[in-house]
Amino acid sequence: MASHLIQGRTVGMPVRVRDAEVGGACYPVRADAARAVIAYSGLDVAEILPGKAVCALLFVDYRDGDLDAYHEFGMGFLVRPPGASGCARPADLRQAGFFVHWLPVDQAFTLEAGRFLWGFPKELADIELRLGSPYKRCVLRKDGRLVLDMLIKPGVPVPGATLMAPPDAYTHRDGVTRRVPWSVRVRGARMRAGGALIRLGNHPIAKELSELGLPRRAMFSTTASHAELLIGAAREA
């Protein structure tokens, strides 16, 4: 098993998260705007409909894992695998990946580990999570400015424990695009059409979201009261 030394601690591969709580939503956005946002990566967005890409906004309370306890917010896009040609059609989306464009966290150890191990675009931010009620809320501030205030309404329960092999994650850092395999098992999952409310602030990322044409209604929103993750070693894409 590969291992790495980070801040004097040994971190083995794959990295394990034993308990986390998750909330998020997926939105249809302008494909041309999303394409421009991630042009630096060399990847291209997958179009679910002509002219429409998918932007996912997620927040996570990592309670127990190899990188300690911390809060995280993620902004990313469904993308075509490197080397794919033409616009992705719905039948091709099983081969799509997920490009992580922005990944603020609130702890320094996971910041350094995420950047070094996988090239994740982690930055320090103030991430307030309110998860004590059926309504899950994330208030995200960066450099003293509000990025967004996001509320996920309770959805319909998805029974049982579900093991998922989600799309590979893609990252880009220091001129290198990487592919990151991962898997997740969830319990206490809920899902619904729409179900997310977002108030954007005055931070540049909020402006970027606005320019994507982020609609008032999400395609769907989801929460999971318990998630376990395995995150494998990154490879150059």
Order of alpha helices (4+ residues) and beta strands (2+ residues): beta-beta-beta-alpha-beta-beta-beta-alpha-beta-beta-beta-beta-beta-beta-beta-beta-beta-beta-alpha-beta-beta
